[in-house]
Amino acid sequence: MCGRFTLIAEMDYIAELFEVVGAMNISDDYSLPAVQMPARFNIAPSQPVLIIKNQIDVVQKLKNTANMQLAQWGFIADWMKQPPRSLIINARSETALVKPMFRGAIEQNRCIIPASGWYEWKTIRGVKQPFYMSRDMSKTNNSLLAFAGVHSRFMAADGSEIDTIAIMTKPAVGMLKQVHGRMPCLLPQDNFKHWLDGWNVRGRNALELIDDAEVENLKIHAVTRDVGNSRIDRDYFIDEIELEETVIKKPEPKAQLSLF
């Protein structure tokens, strides 16, 4: 699963990478507000997250163009009369097409969640140890990851509306399997527009846009267990630490990373 992640990029960089039209003034008589979000080192479920989604209910020239906004991490389907009892933060890619909760959203309400990295926990000698997955900048010049997601606008009984999202997940591949059995679904830059295009790309075809090759440009390292406290957000959370009595070997060419 994906239950905690980071976003520490500048908003201008995010807008440029995802070709966000809504971050700029379009004309003298129509504009969309620029979204701002401070650097976050410990984004947790139920909190606001930055998402990229296509615009639908806008002037013609902006239809099906990317916009960024904030949404709550915790999916509530638009047909529900009340929020589910348990917070739904992930959607399994293997069942999204048939699950009533997600099958509508995977068809037309897909989004991208920009991230600088994410955390997963592995139990080592009885202790839950967090690890941080992020881009290996020696292999790429793009510091951001693109999580595939779905979004929904829920209307409460009092008429108030809230935008919510879930992050798509899949079975972990490559070196990630050594930390956790599942991982976020990652999108390559060439597939951003197709993933967001709910009008022309069907859900089953959209799922084919997820690319496991993105894992080849990742690195993993152990981090402080302080990250487990969702009420704290500090920049040192992503710093690499040494594990006692545990050797982290650097990956050899064409070999998987050995953590333990």
Secondary structure, DSSP 8 states (H G I E B T S, - for coil): ----EEE-S-HHHHHHHTT-STTSB-SSS-B--------EEEE-TTSEEEEEEE--SS-GGGTT-EEEEEEEES---TT-SS--SS---EEETTTTTT-TTTHHHHHH-EEEEEESEEEEEEEETTEEEEEEEEE-TTT-S---EEEEEEEEEEE-TTS-EEEEEEEEEEE--GGGGGT-SEEE-B--GGGHHHHH-TTTS-HHHHHTT--GGGGGGEEEEE--GGGG-TT---GGGGS----TT---B---TT---B--
